[in-house]
Amino acid sequence: MFARRAGVVRRRPLLRAAAVGGGAYMAGKAHARNQAETADREATQEARINDLEQAQQQVPPQRASAAAPDASMMDQLSQLAKMHDSGTLTDEEFAAAKARLLG
């Protein structure tokens, strides 16, 4: 009976070492997987940022003026005056538009 008990006692350290080693292995794999996922997300984000920056550089800036490019300044001023006289533009809006037109 004593020999049998010695065998059981001897197996417990081996079982404990196997459980600890297996747990450490699984933790290491999980850590490596998390690092790989983080690196993949960062690479994807960098690629998106680069694509957006390139798209912004390729788009030409639009003209700020809403008026037709061939209309003369006098035509635009007379149109503003007509709008002001008819009551479409207030005094403040007329002054702001005239200042913007004249520069």
C-alpha positions in Angstrom: 0.0 0.0 0.0 2.9 2.3 0.7 4.4 1.9 -2.8 1.1 2.8 -4.4 0.8 5.9 -2.4 4.3 7.0 -3.3 3.4 6.7 -7.0 0.4 9.0 -6.6 2.4 11.5 -4.7 5.1 11.5 -7.3 2.6 12.2 -10.1 1.2 15.3 -8.5 4.3 17.5 -9.2 4.3 16.3 -12.8 0.6 17.1 -13.2 1.1 20.5 -11.6 4.0 21.3 -13.9 2.0 20.2 -16.9 -0.9 22.5 -15.9 1.3 25.5 -15.2 3.2 25.0 -18.5 0.0 24.6 -20.5 -1.5 27.7 -18.9 1.6 29.7 -19.6 1.6 28.4 -23.2 -2.0 29.5 -23.7 -1.4 32.9 -22.1 1.6 33.4 -24.5 -0.5 32.5 -27.5 -3.2 34.9 -26.4 -0.7 37.7 -25.9 0.8 37.1 -29.3 -2.6 37.1 -31.0 -3.6 40.3 -29.3 -0.4 42.0 -30.4 -1.0 40.8 -34.0 -4.5 42.1 -34.0 -3.4 45.5 -32.6 -0.7 45.7 -35.3 -3.2 44.9 -38.0 -5.6 47.5 -36.7 -2.9 50.1 -36.7 -1.7 49.2 -40.2 -5.3 49.5 -41.4 -5.8 52.8 -39.8 -2.5 54.1 -41.2 -3.6 53.0 -44.7 -6.9 54.8 -44.3 -5.2 58.0 -43.2 -2.8 57.9 -46.1 -5.7 57.3 -48.6 -7.6 60.3 -47.1 -4.5 62.5 -47.3 -3.9 61.6 -50.9 -7.5 62.2 -51.8 -7.4 65.6 -50.2 -4.3 66.5 -52.1 -5.9 65.5 -55.4 -9.1 67.5 -55.0 -8.6 71.1 -56.4 -9.9 73.9 -54.2 -13.3 75.2 -55.4 -13.8 78.9 -56.1 -15.3 80.8 -53.2 -17.2 83.2 -55.5 -20.8 82.1 -56.3 -21.1 84.5 -59.2 -20.4 83.6 -62.8 -16.8 84.2 -63.7 -17.6 86.3 -66.8 -19.9 88.7 -65.0 -18.2 92.1 -64.5 -18.0 93.8 -61.2 -20.4 96.5 -62.2 -23.1 93.9 -63.2 -22.7 92.3 -59.8 -22.9 95.6 -58.0 -26.1 96.6 -59.9 -27.6 93.2 -59.2 -26.9 93.7 -55.5 -28.4 97.2 -55.6 -31.5 95.8 -57.2 -31.8 93.1 -54.5 -31.3 95.8 -51.8 -33.9 98.1 -53.3 -36.5 95.3 -53.6 -36.0 94.4 -49.9 -34.4 91.0 -50.6 -31.2 92.1 -48.9 -31.0 94.0 -45.6 -28.6 96.9 -45.2 -26.1 94.7 -43.3 -26.3 92.0 -45.9 -25.9 94.5 -48.8 -22.8 96.1 -47.1 -21.2 92.7 -46.4 -21.8 91.5 -50.0 -20.5 94.8 -51.4 -17.4 94.6 -49.2 -16.8 91.0 -50.3 -17.2 91.9 -53.9 -14.9 94.9 -53.8 -12.3 93.0 -51.8 
